[in-house]
Amino acid sequence: MKIAIIGCGNMGMAFARAFLKFDLVKKEDFLLVEKSEDRMESLNSFQPGVITGIIGPQISSYDLIILSVKPQDFTSVSQALREVVRPNQVVLSIMAGVTIQIIQNALDHKAVIRAMPNTPAMLGMGITAYSASPEVDINQLRKIENLINATGRSVFLEDEEQLNAVTALSGSGPAYFFYVVKAMIEAGKQMGFEESVAALLVKQTMLGSFHLINTADKSLDELIKAVASKGGTTEAALKQFETGKLDETLKQGIIAAQIRSSELSKG
């Protein structure tokens, strides 16, 4: 496929690097549109494909157009893109909170896919949920799924409304994880460890625990119980978490993110 990416920030470039890494697109079939002069200089040193600062007629020759701009920039981008997008092209949006219908109306274009990746996509370990308009045929959908899977894993959702929950759960999820890791490192410092030692202990614990979740034939409750012996240190920590309603606070925070995502998608 010939692919154009409009907006070459972290997520746009995560997709670009993944496509090139797995030879899913040739450099000469890649167009990157970036308005920031500083970022354009960085792109020129990377040389991922054809680089331009404007949305022009050349975009009409590409099979897939990926929208990776900030949602607040979409209005200005859509005005230029509307003039050059063709009916047989597919538009893939990774803009948070911008619905398929909004994109269709702004571009006067029907074949639209809306996706919600997360930042681990930059390492090829992301998870992306996506929905598509009925005008995207099954062959186009399969090709684009293969592209998305180059950044990690993907899940197709028939109900686009669920993308608001995806935004709250996995889209914002890395920040929740970092928040907990930071709190654990701070606790380690309060107990007398140098920050580097506390960070090593916590990060390796998180890494090992992740692999246990993936490989152990046990539920999460069983894994917790295996660590928390009766009257022991882990039980003391868990009781404090329960007193502070940590689990409920986390759940309510994630639901708050879902509500905010729904508000943004409605404009």
Buried (B, 14 or more C-beta within 10 A) or exposed (E): BBBBBBBBEEBBBBBBBBBBEBEBBEEEBBBBBBBEEEBBEEBEEBEBBBBBEEBEEBBBEBBBBBBBBEBEBBEEBBEBBEBBBEEEBBBBBBBBBBBBEBBBEBBEBBBBBBBBBBBBBBEBEBBBBBBBBEBBEEEBBEBBBBBBBBBBEBEBBEEBEBBBBBBBBBBBBEEBEEEEBEEBBEEBEEEEBEEEEBBBBBEEEEEEEEEEEEEEEEEEEEBEBEBBEEEEEEBEEBEEEEEEEEEEEBEEEBEEBBEBBBEBBEE
